[in-house]
Amino acid sequence: MTGINQILTKSNVMLAALLVFVLLAALITVGMLTPLLVDFLTGNSMNLDAYYFNIRAALPTGVLIILLSIYLLLGKLSEKKLFVTVSVVVVLSAIFAVILPFNSLPVDFIIPFSVLAIIAILYNILHSVTGWKYNPYKNARSISAHIIHLGLVLIILGVVLSTGLTVEDSTVVSTESRGFFEGQDYSVSVTKISSQFEGEPFKSHPGSSYVTNVSFDVYKNGEYFDSGNVKSIRDLKWDQSYTTTYIHRNLLEEYFIAPKGVDMETGKVNLYSRTVPFITFVWGGLCLMAFGVLSLLAVSYLKNKEKINKSE
């Protein structure tokens, strides 16, 4: 095991994680630049959706998370136990990728790795808490660092889950019927459609913008959920059209509604509906990372202050 001990060090694992992160960043950058290059070179528009990025980033993301887990478990588990643990998770991830329990290859592939990383982080936090009395400052720094790690994993998990499990659909809704969206728990009933000119007079028009207001009730699983309003705006001055979006956020998901088209004569509206689950993992991860950084700064400040007081 001597050869493995020389290779499997925290510095080597961190270097490998850095290289994988660079690869992941390169894949995303290339994907973002490809439509621009195609448009510049050929004049043809090209649109790459979230699935394009997820399916290509799944493998390096999984490797990045597993390297983070190995880094956290080095020194806590023996080489044999660490190898067995990682092997089991890799096999489980492969099984998930085949049977697709969440019906999304990137999500199914990442879930086992993320669970291992979260368990490893919580284990390290618990280890630091139990050893608090022996070296408070060292363990406080360790806990703060692991909070940052937990935030990072939650951000990665939130991005993968929210983009991989997003459900979107559009349907035509009138004031006389309720609109249902495929694969979503939500339905919409339009209550009122009105339009008027807004802004300063422009040419022969009484306003610079023509605004159509659509008011509606939202139902979740058949029960009344909320009321909202969206607008379809035609900017006459700049000859542009844009819309406003209804957004409802809760702990587990975000829900969006936007108008795609309005027919005032028939009283029908083409509404776009999108449900984005687990996006709050991203916001929670960002908050945890910020808290971890502030905790590290506070611990360093208190330790330096104690050193100064002792020297005096």
Summary of the structure (lengths in Angstrom):
residues: 312
radius of gyration: 26.1
end to end distance: 49.5
largest distance: 85.4
contacts: 939
relative contact order: 0.10
helix: 55%
strand: 26%
